[in-house]
Amino acid sequence: MEYNKLPGTDIEVSKICLGTMTWGRQNSENEAFEQMDYSLDKGVNFFDTAELYPVPATPDRYADTEKIIGNWISSRNSRDKIILASKIAGPGCDWIRGGGNSFDEKKIGEAIDGSLKRLKTDYIDLYQLHWPERSTNFFGKREYSVNESEGNWNSFESILQALEKFIKNGKIRYIGMSNETPYGLSKYIELSKNKNLPRMMSVQNPYNLVNRTYEIGMSLSLIHI
């Protein structure tokens, strides 16, 4: 297995990251344990999950994937062998902290504490915002227009300030984004530079042979950072 430093951090991660979003729905706990055992044996040390998983997300299966990973960590005494990433859910699921805006300090704190309990650990290596909280063209619709009436989102700056508190108290080590836009990425990086706030260390967006949207704007944004 080959490893790279996550840029700007002291974390060394395997080039292959183990995704987990099917555990608890398409895959049983036993199957998940087999996948984690096999991955670790082959040198994969980077596991990515989310409080929203498994998908499709439903109230009855909410956060089951994190519970499975926590059971595995506990049974294998393996926390120090893996780099663990998780995510706070964005808006859209009313069974997760009442839905609505998700990224104020109170809700972020509740999300982190919930994940820590389920994962049976006292820290998360990389903590990511799963979806932008603000109105965003999530799935690339044509002629999309922002619905400002939905507003009152938490500001980029206040989100970073909230995350900084949880970095300082040791519950999370680094922060990142998932399903973010070039605009969002640029705003977070600008604020981290100008306001001396934590820097987003990773972007987890879809990119494959049939989904090339990363190339439209995000790739250029990353080049200029």
N, C-alpha and C positions, 0 to 999 in steps of 0.2 A: 504494500500500500504506500502511496505517496502522500505527503502532508504539506500543507501550506500554512503560514501564519495568516490569521484573519487580519488584514491591514490595520495598523494603528493599535493593535492589541498584543497581549502576550499569549494569546490562545493559538495553539497549533491544531488544525483540524484536518481530517482525512479529506482527500479530493472527492470521495464519495460520501454523501450525507444520507442517512437512513430516514426516509419519510414514514409517517405513522398514521396518516389520516383514515386508513381503513380499519384500524384495530378497534374492535368493539361493535362493528357492524358487518363488514364483509369478512373480517378475520376474527377468530376467537382469541381469547387470552393465551391459550396454549400455542396457537400458531404465531402470535406476536412474540411470545417468549422464544420460540424456535428461531424466528427472524433476528431477534436481538442477539441471541447466543451466537448464531452463525456470523452475523456482522462483526461482532466484537472479536471473534476468533480470526476473522480475515483482516483485521486491522482497522475496521471502520469505527471511529471514535466519536463521530458527530451525529447526534440524534436530534431531529426536529419534530416538534409537536405543537399543539395549540389547545387552549381551553375549549374551543369550538368543536374539536374533533370528537367522534368520527363524523364523516360526511356521508350522505346529506345530514345536515345538522337538525336535530329534533330535541324537544324538551326531555324525552324519556332516555335519551342516550347522551345527554350533555356531559362533556368532560370525561367520558368513560375511557378515552384513549390515555389521558394523563394518569388515570387510576391504574391502568394496566402497566404503564411504564414504572410507576411508583412501586407496584407490587414486584416487578422484576428487579428494580434497583435494590429493594429491601431483601429479596430472596437471594440475590447474587452478591450482595455487599459490593456493588460495582460503581457507586457514585463517582469515585475518584478516577475511574477508568474512561469516563465519557465526558464529552462537551455537550451540554444539554441546552437546547434552544426551545423556547415556547413563545406563545403570542397571546395578547389580550384581544378579545373580539371587538370589532368595530360595531357600528349600529346595525339594526335590522332584526335582532332576535329579542323579542320582548320577554323571554324567559331568562335572559342573562342580565341581571341587575336592573330589570325593568325596561330594558331597551333604551332608545334615545341616545343622547350624547354619552360617550363612554370614557373619554380621556381627561376627566378632571382628577385631581389628586385623590379624592375619596374613592372613586371607582377603580382607579388604577391600583390603589393600595389593596382594595378588596379582591381584585383579580389576581394580583401577585400572591397574596396570602392563600387564596384558594388553590392556585397552582402549586405552591410550595407544599401545602398539605397533601394534595393528591399525589404529587410526585415523590413525596417522602424525602424531601431534601430541604436544606435551609438556604440554598441560593440557586439562582438560574444564571447560566453563563451568558446567554444572549437572549434578551427579551425584546420582542418585536410587536409593532402595531400592525394588527392583521389586515385591516382595511382603513383607508382614510375615514375620518369621522365626518368631514365636510361633504357637501354635495359634489360628486365626482362621476365622470363617465366611466364606470367600472368596466363595462364590457364593449367599449368601442362603438357605440351607436352613432349612426350618421346624423348630422344636423342636431347634435346634442346642445342644449342650452342649460346653464346653471339655474337652479331654482333657488333664488335668494330668500324666498319666503320660508324656507326650511331652517334658516340661519341660526345664529347664536351658538355656533360651534366654539369649542375651546380653541384659543389661539395657538399657533405653532410655539410661541415662546412659553406660554403657560404649560403646555404639554412637556416641553423639555425641562422646565423648572420642576415639575412634579416628578418626572423620571429621575432627575438629579438627586432628589431626596432619597429615593430607594436605592440608588447606586451608593450613596454615602453611608446608608445604614447596612449595606452588605447583602441585601436581598437579591439584587441583580448586579451583574458585573459590567455588561455592555448592552447597548440598545441598537435596534435595527428596525427596518420597515418591511412590510409585505404588501404587494399590490398597490404600490404608491405610483404617483405620476412624476414627470420631470419637474413640474412646478413645485410639488410637495417636497421632493428631494432637495431642490435648490433652496427653498425657504429654510428647511431644517439646517442645511449646511451653512447657509449665510448667518443664521442666528448663532450657531455654535461658534463660529469664528468671531462675530462681532460682540456677542454678549457673554463669551466665556462659559458657554453651556455645553453639556455632553454632546458628543458627535455621534450621529448615526453611523454605525460601523458596517452595516450590511443592507442590501436590498434583495428581497426574495420576490421576484416577479416571474410570471410564466414566460418561458422562452423555449421554443422547440420548432420542429420543421413546419408545423402548421400554424403556429402562433408566433409571428415575427414582430409584434407591436413594440417590443423592446427597442428595435432598431430605429423606430421613427423619432423618438426624442430622448429616451432614457440613456441610450448609449452615448449620445453627444453630451448629455449633462454630466455623466460620470467621467468622461474624458477631461472636462474642464475643471473638475474639482481638485 
